[in-house]
C-alpha cells in the first residue's frame, strides 16, 4: 500500500527518514488514524481541492517506496 484516504486527509507511506524529515519541517504531520500512535513510515497530507497538485511529489515518493 502506498497511500490511503482517511477522512479529509491523505496518508502516504514513505521511507522512515523522509517521513521524519517532512514532519520535522512542517511539510506533513504524523499519520495517526483513529488517534493511534504515529505510524513511523506514514505521513498525513492535507490540501484544498485547488491545491491537490502539490501532493504529487509525496504520492510519487510513496509509490516508489511501495515498489
N, CA, C and O atoms as a Tripos MOL2 file, in Angstrom:
@<TRIPOS>MOLECULE
protein
  268   267    67     0     0
PROTEIN
NO_CHARGES

@<TRIPOS>ATOM
      1 N           0.8410   -1.1680    0.0000 N.3       1 UNK1
      2 CA          0.0000    0.0000    0.0000 C.3       1 UNK1
      3 C           0.8930    1.2390    0.0000 C.2       1 UNK1
      4 O           1.8490    1.3220    0.7700 O.2       1 UNK1
      5 N           0.5810    2.1830   -0.8510 N.am      2 UNK2
      6 CA          1.3780    3.3980   -0.9600 C.3       2 UNK2
      7 C           0.7190    4.5770   -0.2510 C.2       2 UNK2
      8 O           1.3970    5.3680    0.4040 O.2       2 UNK2
      9 N          -0.5980    4.6950   -0.3800 N.am      3 UNK3
     10 CA         -1.3090    5.7810    0.2980 C.3       3 UNK3
     11 C          -2.7710    5.4210    0.4550 C.2       3 UNK3
     12 O          -3.2660    4.4760   -0.1590 O.2       3 UNK3
     13 N          -3.4560    6.1920    1.2910 N.am      4 UNK4
     14 CA         -4.8700    5.9650    1.5280 C.3       4 UNK4
     15 C          -5.5410    7.2980    1.8350 C.2       4 UNK4
     16 O          -4.8790    8.2850    2.1590 O.2       4 UNK4
     17 N          -6.8480    7.3060    1.7290 N.am      5 UNK5
     18 CA         -7.6250    8.4880    2.1160 C.3       5 UNK5
     19 C          -8.2300    8.1800    3.4740 C.2       5 UNK5
     20 O          -8.8240    7.1210    3.6780 O.2       5 UNK5
     21 N          -8.0720    9.1120    4.3930 N.am      6 UNK6
     22 CA         -8.6010    8.9600    5.7400 C.3       6 UNK6
     23 C          -9.3190   10.2540    6.0890 C.2       6 UNK6
     24 O          -8.6790   11.2500    6.4290 O.2       6 UNK6
     25 N         -10.6310   10.2440    6.0080 N.am      7 UNK7
     26 CA        -11.3820   11.4770    6.2420 C.3       7 UNK7
     27 C         -11.0310   12.4990    5.1800 C.2       7 UNK7
     28 O         -11.1640   12.2350    3.9850 O.2       7 UNK7
     29 N         -10.5860   13.6600    5.6130 N.am      8 UNK8
     30 CA        -10.2060   14.7100    4.6640 C.3       8 UNK8
     31 C          -8.6980   14.7610    4.4320 C.2       8 UNK8
     32 O          -8.1840   15.7300    3.8740 O.2       8 UNK8
     33 N          -7.9990   13.7280    4.8570 N.am      9 UNK9
     34 CA         -6.5400   13.6870    4.7200 C.3       9 UNK9
     35 C          -6.1270   12.5250    3.8260 C.2       9 UNK9
     36 O          -6.8950   11.5940    3.5840 O.2       9 UNK9
     37 N          -4.8930   12.6090    3.3470 N.am     10 UNK10
     38 CA         -4.2680   11.5200    2.6080 C.3      10 UNK10
     39 C          -3.1110   11.0240    3.4600 C.2      10 UNK10
     40 O          -2.2630   11.8080    3.8860 O.2      10 UNK10
     41 N          -3.0790    9.7320    3.7060 N.am     11 UNK11
     42 CA         -1.9470    9.1200    4.3870 C.3      11 UNK11
     43 C          -1.0280    8.5280    3.3270 C.2      11 UNK11
     44 O          -1.4960    7.8600    2.4050 O.2      11 UNK11
     45 N           0.2640    8.7640    3.4470 N.am     12 UNK12
     46 CA          1.2280    8.2600    2.4690 C.3      12 UNK12
     47 C           2.3520    7.5230    3.2020 C.2      12 UNK12
     48 O           2.9250    8.0370    4.1630 O.2      12 UNK12
     49 N           2.6550    6.3140    2.7320 N.am     13 UNK13
     50 CA          3.7380    5.5310    3.3190 C.3      13 UNK13
     51 C           5.0120    5.8350    2.5450 C.2      13 UNK13
     52 O           5.1110    5.5480    1.3520 O.2      13 UNK13
     53 N           5.9770    6.4130    3.2320 N.am     14 UNK14
     54 CA          7.2470    6.8320    2.6330 C.3      14 UNK14
     55 C           8.3860    6.2670    3.4750 C.2      14 UNK14
     56 O           8.1460    5.8000    4.5880 O.2      14 UNK14
     57 N           9.6100    6.2950    2.9760 N.am     15 UNK15
     58 CA         10.7290    5.8390    3.8060 C.3      15 UNK15
     59 C          10.7550    6.6060    5.1390 C.2      15 UNK15
     60 O          10.4530    7.7980    5.1870 O.2      15 UNK15
     61 N          11.1160    5.9090    6.2020 N.am     16 UNK16
     62 CA         11.0890    6.4980    7.5380 C.3      16 UNK16
     63 C          11.8940    7.7900    7.6180 C.2      16 UNK16
     64 O          11.4390    8.7510    8.2390 O.2      16 UNK16
     65 N          13.0610    7.8400    7.0150 N.am     17 UNK17
     66 CA         13.8860    9.0550    7.0720 C.3      17 UNK17
     67 C          13.1650   10.2320    6.4070 C.2      17 UNK17
     68 O          13.2280   11.3590    6.9000 O.2      17 UNK17
     69 N          12.4840    9.9730    5.2950 N.am     18 UNK18
     70 CA         11.7220   11.0380    4.6290 C.3      18 UNK18
     71 C          10.5490   11.4680    5.4890 C.2      18 UNK18
     72 O          10.2610   12.6610    5.5900 O.2      18 UNK18
     73 N           9.8670   10.5130    6.1130 N.am     19 UNK19
     74 CA          8.7450   10.8570    6.9950 C.3      19 UNK19
     75 C           9.2240   11.7580    8.1320 C.2      19 UNK19
     76 O           8.5960   12.7730    8.4310 O.2      19 UNK19
     77 N          10.3260   11.3880    8.7580 N.am     20 UNK20
     78 CA         10.8690   12.1940    9.8620 C.3      20 UNK20
     79 C          11.2360   13.5970    9.3920 C.2      20 UNK20
     80 O          10.9640   14.5750   10.0870 O.2      20 UNK20
     81 N          11.8510   13.7000    8.2170 N.am     21 UNK21
     82 CA         12.2620   14.9930    7.6730 C.3      21 UNK21
     83 C          11.0440   15.8630    7.3490 C.2      21 UNK21
     84 O          11.0230   17.0470    7.6830 O.2      21 UNK21
     85 N          10.0450   15.2880    6.7080 N.am     22 UNK22
     86 CA          8.8600   16.0500    6.3110 C.3      22 UNK22
     87 C           8.0520   16.5060    7.5270 C.2      22 UNK22
     88 O           7.5060   17.6090    7.5360 O.2      22 UNK22
     89 N           7.9780   15.6590    8.5450 N.am     23 UNK23
     90 CA          7.2730   16.0420    9.7700 C.3      23 UNK23
     91 C           8.0450   17.1330   10.5020 C.2      23 UNK23
     92 O           7.4520   18.1060   10.9700 O.2      23 UNK23
     93 N           9.3570   16.9800   10.6050 N.am     24 UNK24
     94 CA         10.1850   17.9840   11.2900 C.3      24 UNK24
     95 C          10.1250   19.3380   10.5990 C.2      24 UNK24
     96 O          10.1820   20.3740   11.2600 O.2      24 UNK24
     97 N          10.0100   19.3390    9.2790 N.am     25 UNK25
     98 CA          9.9820   20.6030    8.5350 C.3      25 UNK25
     99 C           8.5920   21.2490    8.5340 C.2      25 UNK25
    100 O           8.4370   22.3990    8.1210 O.2      25 UNK25
    101 N           7.5810   20.5020    8.9990 N.am     26 UNK26
    102 CA          6.2220   21.0330    8.9980 C.3      26 UNK26
    103 C           5.4950   20.8470    7.6800 C.2      26 UNK26
    104 O           4.3750   21.3300    7.5150 O.2      26 UNK26
    105 N           6.1210   20.1490    6.7360 N.am     27 UNK27
    106 CA          5.5060   19.8970    5.4380 C.3      27 UNK27
    107 C           4.3700   18.8920    5.5610 C.2      27 UNK27
    108 O           3.3920   18.9570    4.8170 O.2      27 UNK27
    109 N           4.5010   17.9670    6.4960 N.am     28 UNK28
    110 CA          3.4930   16.9430    6.7350 C.3      28 UNK28
    111 C           3.3510   16.7570    8.2380 C.2      28 UNK28
    112 O           4.1560   17.2690    9.0160 O.2      28 UNK28
    113 N           2.3310   16.0290    8.6350 N.am     29 UNK29
    114 CA          2.1780   15.6730   10.0410 C.3      29 UNK29
    115 C           2.2160   14.1550   10.1540 C.2      29 UNK29
    116 O           2.1040   13.4390    9.1580 O.2      29 UNK29
    117 N           2.3740   13.6820   11.3740 N.am     30 UNK30
    118 CA          2.3860   12.2390   11.6060 C.3      30 UNK30
    119 C           0.9900   11.6780   11.3210 C.2      30 UNK30
    120 O          -0.0140   12.2840   11.6960 O.2      30 UNK30
    121 N           0.9310   10.5490   10.6760 N.am     31 UNK31
    122 CA         -0.3370    9.9000   10.3770 C.3      31 UNK31
    123 C          -0.7630    9.1090   11.6000 C.2      31 UNK31
    124 O          -0.0710    8.1860   12.0310 O.2      31 UNK31
    125 N          -1.9170    9.4830   12.1580 N.am     32 UNK32
    126 CA         -2.4140    8.8620   13.3890 C.3      32 UNK32
    127 C          -3.8860    8.5080   13.2390 C.2      32 UNK32
    128 O          -4.7320    9.1460   13.8660 O.2      32 UNK32
    129 N          -4.2110    7.5220   12.4350 N.am     33 UNK33
    130 CA         -5.6240    7.1880   12.2430 C.3      33 UNK33
    131 C          -6.2840    6.7530   13.5480 C.2      33 UNK33
    132 O          -5.7140    5.9930   14.3310 O.2      33 UNK33
    133 N          -7.4780    7.2460   13.7570 N.am     34 UNK34
    134 CA         -8.2770    6.9070   14.9380 C.3      34 UNK34
    135 C          -7.5600    7.2350   16.2440 C.2      34 UNK34
    136 O          -7.8250    6.6060   17.2690 O.2      34 UNK34
    137 N          -6.6410    8.2280   16.2160 N.am     35 UNK35
    138 CA         -5.9390    8.6550   17.4220 C.3      35 UNK35
    139 C          -4.8680    7.6930   17.8980 C.2      35 UNK35
    140 O          -4.3600    7.8240   19.0120 O.2      35 UNK35
    141 N          -4.5270    6.7350   17.0680 N.am     36 UNK36
    142 CA         -3.4870    5.7710   17.4360 C.3      36 UNK36
    143 C          -2.1250    6.4570   17.4640 C.2      36 UNK36
    144 O          -1.9880    7.5860   16.9930 O.2      36 UNK36
    145 N          -1.1210    5.7810   18.0100 N.am     37 UNK37
    146 CA          0.2290    6.3550   17.9790 C.3      37 UNK37
    147 C           0.6740    6.5830   16.5310 C.2      37 UNK37
    148 O           0.1960    5.9060   15.6220 O.2      37 UNK37
    149 N           1.5850    7.5330   16.3160 N.am     38 UNK38
    150 CA          2.0740    7.7970   14.9540 C.3      38 UNK38
    151 C           2.6790    6.5450   14.3350 C.2      38 UNK38
    152 O           3.3330    5.7430   15.0000 O.2      38 UNK38
    153 N           2.4360    6.4130   13.0460 N.am     39 UNK39
    154 CA          2.9960    5.2830   12.2990 C.3      39 UNK39
    155 C           4.3070    5.7650   11.6720 C.2      39 UNK39
    156 O           4.3030    6.7450   10.9270 O.2      39 UNK39
    157 N           5.4220    5.1000   11.9590 N.am     40 UNK40
    158 CA          6.7500    5.6500   11.6480 C.3      40 UNK40
    159 C           7.0270    5.8930   10.1760 C.2      40 UNK40
    160 O           7.8090    6.7920    9.8660 O.2      40 UNK40
    161 N           6.4470    5.1630    9.2640 N.am     41 UNK41
    162 CA          6.6930    5.3790    7.8390 C.3      41 UNK41
    163 C           5.5440    6.1170    7.1530 C.2      41 UNK41
    164 O           5.5370    6.2380    5.9280 O.2      41 UNK41
    165 N           4.5940    6.6010    7.9100 N.am     42 UNK42
    166 CA          3.4130    7.2300    7.3200 C.3      42 UNK42
    167 C           3.3540    8.7130    7.6610 C.2      42 UNK42
    168 O           3.6690    9.1230    8.7790 O.2      42 UNK42
    169 N           2.9470    9.5060    6.6800 N.am     43 UNK43
    170 CA          2.7280   10.9330    6.8850 C.3      43 UNK43
    171 C           1.2890   11.2600    6.5130 C.2      43 UNK43
    172 O           0.6590   10.5520    5.7270 O.2      43 UNK43
    173 N           0.7890   12.3240    7.0800 N.am     44 UNK44
    174 CA         -0.5510   12.7920    6.7480 C.3      44 UNK44
    175 C          -0.4270   14.0960    5.9690 C.2      44 UNK44
    176 O           0.2820   15.0170    6.3740 O.2      44 UNK44
    177 N          -1.1250   14.1520    4.8560 N.am     45 UNK45
    178 CA         -1.1100   15.3300    3.9930 C.3      45 UNK45
    179 C          -2.5230   15.8830    3.8710 C.2      45 UNK45
    180 O          -3.4890   15.1260    3.7790 O.2      45 UNK45
    181 N          -2.6340   17.1780    3.8720 N.am     46 UNK46
    182 CA         -3.9310   17.8410    3.6830 C.3      46 UNK46
    183 C          -3.7620   18.9250    2.6280 C.2      46 UNK46
    184 O          -2.7380   19.6050    2.5670 O.2      46 UNK46
    185 N          -4.7780   19.0670    1.8120 N.am     47 UNK47
    186 CA         -4.7580   20.1080    0.7790 C.3      47 UNK47
    187 C          -6.1920   20.3970    0.3610 C.2      47 UNK47
    188 O          -7.0480   19.5120    0.3560 O.2      47 UNK47
    189 N          -6.4280   21.6290    0.0170 N.am     48 UNK48
    190 CA         -7.7240   22.0050   -0.5530 C.3      48 UNK48
    191 C          -7.7720   21.4800   -1.9810 C.2      48 UNK48
    192 O          -6.7340   21.1910   -2.5760 O.2      48 UNK48
    193 N          -8.9620   21.3580   -2.5200 N.am     49 UNK49
    194 CA         -9.0980   20.7720   -3.8580 C.3      49 UNK49
    195 C          -8.2780   21.5110   -4.9050 C.2      49 UNK49
    196 O          -7.7590   20.8870   -5.8310 O.2      49 UNK49
    197 N          -8.1510   22.8190   -4.7760 N.am     50 UNK50
    198 CA         -7.3640   23.5680   -5.7560 C.3      50 UNK50
    199 C          -5.8510   23.4430   -5.5240 C.2      50 UNK50
    200 O          -5.0620   23.9470   -6.3230 O.2      50 UNK50
    201 N          -5.4500   22.7850   -4.4520 N.am     51 UNK51
    202 CA         -4.0240   22.6130   -4.1290 C.3      51 UNK51
    203 C          -3.5460   21.1730   -4.3170 C.2      51 UNK51
    204 O          -2.4110   20.8580   -3.9600 O.2      51 UNK51
    205 N          -4.3670   20.3090   -4.8590 N.am     52 UNK52
    206 CA         -4.0190   18.8870   -4.9320 C.3      52 UNK52
    207 C          -2.7490   18.6050   -5.7180 C.2      52 UNK52
    208 O          -2.0670   17.6160   -5.4480 O.2      52 UNK52
    209 N          -2.4190   19.4500   -6.6820 N.am     53 UNK53
    210 CA         -1.1920   19.2410   -7.4610 C.3      53 UNK53
    211 C           0.0540   19.2280   -6.5850 C.2      53 UNK53
    212 O           1.0340   18.5620   -6.9210 O.2      53 UNK53
    213 N           0.0340   19.9430   -5.4830 N.am     54 UNK54
    214 CA          1.2230   19.9960   -4.6230 C.3      54 UNK54
    215 C           1.4680   18.6760   -3.8880 C.2      54 UNK54
    216 O           2.5530   18.4720   -3.3430 O.2      54 UNK54
    217 N           0.4790   17.7780   -3.8620 N.am     55 UNK55
    218 CA          0.6580   16.4760   -3.2210 C.3      55 UNK55
    219 C           1.3870   15.4790   -4.1110 C.2      55 UNK55
    220 O           1.8790   14.4590   -3.6280 O.2      55 UNK55
    221 N           1.4590   15.7640   -5.4010 N.am     56 UNK56
    222 CA          2.0220   14.8240   -6.3710 C.3      56 UNK56
    223 C           3.4170   14.3220   -5.9860 C.2      56 UNK56
    224 O           3.6510   13.1160   -6.0670 O.2      56 UNK56
    225 N           4.3560   15.1810   -5.5730 N.am     57 UNK57
    226 CA          5.6920   14.6550   -5.2300 C.3      57 UNK57
    227 C           5.6580   13.6580   -4.0590 C.2      57 UNK57
    228 O           6.4290   12.6980   -4.0370 O.2      57 UNK57
    229 N           4.7690   13.8880   -3.0980 N.am     58 UNK58
    230 CA          4.6820   12.9960   -1.9440 C.3      58 UNK58
    231 C           4.0360   11.6660   -2.3280 C.2      58 UNK58
    232 O           4.4460   10.6110   -1.8450 O.2      58 UNK58
    233 N           3.0290   11.7190   -3.1930 N.am     59 UNK59
    234 CA          2.3890   10.4890   -3.6520 C.3      59 UNK59
    235 C           3.3370    9.6840   -4.5360 C.2      59 UNK59
    236 O           3.3390    8.4540   -4.4760 O.2      59 UNK59
    237 N           4.1400   10.3560   -5.3530 N.am     60 UNK60
    238 CA          5.1430    9.6650   -6.1640 C.3      60 UNK60
    239 C           6.1910    8.9980   -5.2670 C.2      60 UNK60
    240 O           6.6130    7.8720   -5.5330 O.2      60 UNK60
    241 N           6.6050    9.6900   -4.2100 N.am     61 UNK61
    242 CA          7.5580    9.1130   -3.2640 C.3      61 UNK61
    243 C           6.9700    7.8530   -2.6220 C.2      61 UNK61
    244 O           7.6730    6.8580   -2.4420 O.2      61 UNK61
    245 N           5.6840    7.8990   -2.2790 N.am     62 UNK62
    246 CA          5.0310    6.7430   -1.6700 C.3      62 UNK62
    247 C           4.9590    5.5780   -2.6620 C.2      62 UNK62
    248 O           5.1830    4.4300   -2.2780 O.2      62 UNK62
    249 N           4.6530    5.8580   -3.9210 N.am     63 UNK63
    250 CA          4.5970    4.7920   -4.9370 C.3      63 UNK63
    251 C           5.9750    4.1750   -5.1220 C.2      63 UNK63
    252 O           6.1070    2.9520   -5.1680 O.2      63 UNK63
    253 N           6.9940    5.0070   -5.2260 N.am     64 UNK64
    254 CA          8.3680    4.4910   -5.3830 C.3      64 UNK64
    255 C           8.7630    3.6260   -4.1850 C.2      64 UNK64
    256 O           9.4100    2.5920   -4.3470 O.2      64 UNK64
    257 N           8.3750    4.0520   -2.9940 N.am     65 UNK65
    258 CA          8.7020    3.2990   -1.7870 C.3      65 UNK65
    259 C           7.9770    1.9450   -1.7680 C.2      65 UNK65
    260 O           8.5330    0.9470   -1.3100 O.2      65 UNK65
    261 N           6.7520    1.9190   -2.2610 N.am     66 UNK66
    262 CA          5.9790    0.6760   -2.2910 C.3      66 UNK66
    263 C           6.5510   -0.3360   -3.2740 C.2      66 UNK66
    264 O           6.3970   -1.5440   -3.0920 O.2      66 UNK66
    265 N           7.2010    0.1540   -4.3010 N.am     67 UNK67
    266 CA          7.7830   -0.7640   -5.3050 C.3      67 UNK67
    267 C           8.9110   -1.5350   -4.6830 C.2      67 UNK67
    268 O           9.5360   -2.3600   -5.3500 O.2      67 UNK67
@<TRIPOS>BOND
     1     1     2 1
     2     2     3 1
     3     3     4 2
     4     3     5 am
     5     5     6 1
     6     6     7 1
     7     7     8 2
     8     7     9 am
     9     9    10 1
    10    10    11 1
    11    11    12 2
    12    11    13 am
    13    13    14 1
    14    14    15 1
    15    15    16 2
    16    15    17 am
    17    17    18 1
    18    18    19 1
    19    19    20 2
    20    19    21 am
    21    21    22 1
    22    22    23 1
    23    23    24 2
    24    23    25 am
    25    25    26 1
    26    26    27 1
    27    27    28 2
    28    27    29 am
    29    29    30 1
    30    30    31 1
    31    31    32 2
    32    31    33 am
    33    33    34 1
    34    34    35 1
    35    35    36 2
    36    35    37 am
    37    37    38 1
    38    38    39 1
    39    39    40 2
    40    39    41 am
    41    41    42 1
    42    42    43 1
    43    43    44 2
    44    43    45 am
    45    45    46 1
    46    46    47 1
    47    47    48 2
    48    47    49 am
    49    49    50 1
    50    50    51 1
    51    51    52 2
    52    51    53 am
    53    53    54 1
    54    54    55 1
    55    55    56 2
    56    55    57 am
    57    57    58 1
    58    58    59 1
    59    59    60 2
    60    59    61 am
    61    61    62 1
    62    62    63 1
    63    63    64 2
    64    63    65 am
    65    65    66 1
    66    66    67 1
    67    67    68 2
    68    67    69 am
    69    69    70 1
    70    70    71 1
    71    71    72 2
    72    71    73 am
    73    73    74 1
    74    74    75 1
    75    75    76 2
    76    75    77 am
    77    77    78 1
    78    78    79 1
    79    79    80 2
    80    79    81 am
    81    81    82 1
    82    82    83 1
    83    83    84 2
    84    83    85 am
    85    85    86 1
    86    86    87 1
    87    87    88 2
    88    87    89 am
    89    89    90 1
    90    90    91 1
    91    91    92 2
    92    91    93 am
    93    93    94 1
    94    94    95 1
    95    95    96 2
    96    95    97 am
    97    97    98 1
    98    98    99 1
    99    99   100 2
   100    99   101 am
   101   101   102 1
   102   102   103 1
   103   103   104 2
   104   103   105 am
   105   105   106 1
   106   106   107 1
   107   107   108 2
   108   107   109 am
   109   109   110 1
   110   110   111 1
   111   111   112 2
   112   111   113 am
   113   113   114 1
   114   114   115 1
   115   115   116 2
   116   115   117 am
   117   117   118 1
   118   118   119 1
   119   119   120 2
   120   119   121 am
   121   121   122 1
   122   122   123 1
   123   123   124 2
   124   123   125 am
   125   125   126 1
   126   126   127 1
   127   127   128 2
   128   127   129 am
   129   129   130 1
   130   130   131 1
   131   131   132 2
   132   131   133 am
   133   133   134 1
   134   134   135 1
   135   135   136 2
   136   135   137 am
   137   137   138 1
   138   138   139 1
   139   139   140 2
   140   139   141 am
   141   141   142 1
   142   142   143 1
   143   143   144 2
   144   143   145 am
   145   145   146 1
   146   146   147 1
   147   147   148 2
   148   147   149 am
   149   149   150 1
   150   150   151 1
   151   151   152 2
   152   151   153 am
   153   153   154 1
   154   154   155 1
   155   155   156 2
   156   155   157 am
   157   157   158 1
   158   158   159 1
   159   159   160 2
   160   159   161 am
   161   161   162 1
   162   162   163 1
   163   163   164 2
   164   163   165 am
   165   165   166 1
   166   166   167 1
   167   167   168 2
   168   167   169 am
   169   169   170 1
   170   170   171 1
   171   171   172 2
   172   171   173 am
   173   173   174 1
   174   174   175 1
   175   175   176 2
   176   175   177 am
   177   177   178 1
   178   178   179 1
   179   179   180 2
   180   179   181 am
   181   181   182 1
   182   182   183 1
   183   183   184 2
   184   183   185 am
   185   185   186 1
   186   186   187 1
   187   187   188 2
   188   187   189 am
   189   189   190 1
   190   190   191 1
   191   191   192 2
   192   191   193 am
   193   193   194 1
   194   194   195 1
   195   195   196 2
   196   195   197 am
   197   197   198 1
   198   198   199 1
   199   199   200 2
   200   199   201 am
   201   201   202 1
   202   202   203 1
   203   203   204 2
   204   203   205 am
   205   205   206 1
   206   206   207 1
   207   207   208 2
   208   207   209 am
   209   209   210 1
   210   210   211 1
   211   211   212 2
   212   211   213 am
   213   213   214 1
   214   214   215 1
   215   215   216 2
   216   215   217 am
   217   217   218 1
   218   218   219 1
   219   219   220 2
   220   219   221 am
   221   221   222 1
   222   222   223 1
   223   223   224 2
   224   223   225 am
   225   225   226 1
   226   226   227 1
   227   227   228 2
   228   227   229 am
   229   229   230 1
   230   230   231 1
   231   231   232 2
   232   231   233 am
   233   233   234 1
   234   234   235 1
   235   235   236 2
   236   235   237 am
   237   237   238 1
   238   238   239 1
   239   239   240 2
   240   239   241 am
   241   241   242 1
   242   242   243 1
   243   243   244 2
   244   243   245 am
   245   245   246 1
   246   246   247 1
   247   247   248 2
   248   247   249 am
   249   249   250 1
   250   250   251 1
   251   251   252 2
   252   251   253 am
   253   253   254 1
   254   254   255 1
   255   255   256 2
   256   255   257 am
   257   257   258 1
   258   258   259 1
   259   259   260 2
   260   259   261 am
   261   261   262 1
   262   262   263 1
   263   263   264 2
   264   263   265 am
   265   265   266 1
   266   266   267 1
   267   267   268 2
@<TRIPOS>SUBSTRUCTURE
     1 UNK1         2 RESIDUE 1 A UNK
     2 UNK2         6 RESIDUE 1 A UNK
     3 UNK3        10 RESIDUE 1 A UNK
     4 UNK4        14 RESIDUE 1 A UNK
     5 UNK5        18 RESIDUE 1 A UNK
     6 UNK6        22 RESIDUE 1 A UNK
     7 UNK7        26 RESIDUE 1 A UNK
     8 UNK8        30 RESIDUE 1 A UNK
     9 UNK9        34 RESIDUE 1 A UNK
    10 UNK10       38 RESIDUE 1 A UNK
    11 UNK11       42 RESIDUE 1 A UNK
    12 UNK12       46 RESIDUE 1 A UNK
    13 UNK13       50 RESIDUE 1 A UNK
    14 UNK14       54 RESIDUE 1 A UNK
    15 UNK15       58 RESIDUE 1 A UNK
    16 UNK16       62 RESIDUE 1 A UNK
    17 UNK17       66 RESIDUE 1 A UNK
    18 UNK18       70 RESIDUE 1 A UNK
    19 UNK19       74 RESIDUE 1 A UNK
    20 UNK20       78 RESIDUE 1 A UNK
    21 UNK21       82 RESIDUE 1 A UNK
    22 UNK22       86 RESIDUE 1 A UNK
    23 UNK23       90 RESIDUE 1 A UNK
    24 UNK24       94 RESIDUE 1 A UNK
    25 UNK25       98 RESIDUE 1 A UNK
    26 UNK26      102 RESIDUE 1 A UNK
    27 UNK27      106 RESIDUE 1 A UNK
    28 UNK28      110 RESIDUE 1 A UNK
    29 UNK29      114 RESIDUE 1 A UNK
    30 UNK30      118 RESIDUE 1 A UNK
    31 UNK31      122 RESIDUE 1 A UNK
    32 UNK32      126 RESIDUE 1 A UNK
    33 UNK33      130 RESIDUE 1 A UNK
    34 UNK34      134 RESIDUE 1 A UNK
    35 UNK35      138 RESIDUE 1 A UNK
    36 UNK36      142 RESIDUE 1 A UNK
    37 UNK37      146 RESIDUE 1 A UNK
    38 UNK38      150 RESIDUE 1 A UNK
    39 UNK39      154 RESIDUE 1 A UNK
    40 UNK40      158 RESIDUE 1 A UNK
    41 UNK41      162 RESIDUE 1 A UNK
    42 UNK42      166 RESIDUE 1 A UNK
    43 UNK43      170 RESIDUE 1 A UNK
    44 UNK44      174 RESIDUE 1 A UNK
    45 UNK45      178 RESIDUE 1 A UNK
    46 UNK46      182 RESIDUE 1 A UNK
    47 UNK47      186 RESIDUE 1 A UNK
    48 UNK48      190 RESIDUE 1 A UNK
    49 UNK49      194 RESIDUE 1 A UNK
    50 UNK50      198 RESIDUE 1 A UNK
    51 UNK51      202 RESIDUE 1 A UNK
    52 UNK52      206 RESIDUE 1 A UNK
    53 UNK53      210 RESIDUE 1 A UNK
    54 UNK54      214 RESIDUE 1 A UNK
    55 UNK55      218 RESIDUE 1 A UNK
    56 UNK56      222 RESIDUE 1 A UNK
    57 UNK57      226 RESIDUE 1 A UNK
    58 UNK58      230 RESIDUE 1 A UNK
    59 UNK59      234 RESIDUE 1 A UNK
    60 UNK60      238 RESIDUE 1 A UNK
    61 UNK61      242 RESIDUE 1 A UNK
    62 UNK62      246 RESIDUE 1 A UNK
    63 UNK63      250 RESIDUE 1 A UNK
    64 UNK64      254 RESIDUE 1 A UNK
    65 UNK65      258 RESIDUE 1 A UNK
    66 UNK66      262 RESIDUE 1 A UNK
    67 UNK67      266 RESIDUE 1 A UNK
